[in-house]
Amino acid sequence: MQNLDLFIPITLFVCITYAIKAVVDARVRKQLVASNVSQELIQSIVEADELRRRHATLRWGVVLVALAIGFGLMEAFGWRDFTPGVLSILLGATGIGNLVAYHLSRKMPG
C-alpha cells in the first residue's frame, strides 16, 4: 500500500460515474412516469429492476467470497510471488464464483 495516492483519482472517478448513473436513472424514471404509461408497465419495470439488482448483489457477494477463498489458499500455501499458478487460482475462484451465482440466481423466485 505504498501508492495510496493512486486510489484517490480512482475513487473520484468511480464516485462521479455512480453519480451520473443515478441522475440518468432518476431522469428516465421521471420521464416514464410523466409519459402516462400504464401502472402495470411501470410496476413490471420496477420489479424487473429490483430483480436485476438482487442478482447483481448475489453475483458480487459470491464472487468476492470465492476470491477470498482463493486468496486464503494462497496465504495458506505461502505463495507470495505472482506466477501463472497463482493467477490460475484467482481466475478459477472468480469463475467458480460466477457459476455458483448463476446457479443460485436460477433457483431464486422471480
Secondary structure, DSSP 8 states (H G I E B T S, - for coil): ---GGGHHHHHHHHHHHHHHHHHHHHHHHHHHHHTT--HHHHHHHHHHHHHHHHHHHHHHHHHHHHHHHHHHHHHHHT--S--HHHHHHHHHHHHHHHHHHHHHHHHS--
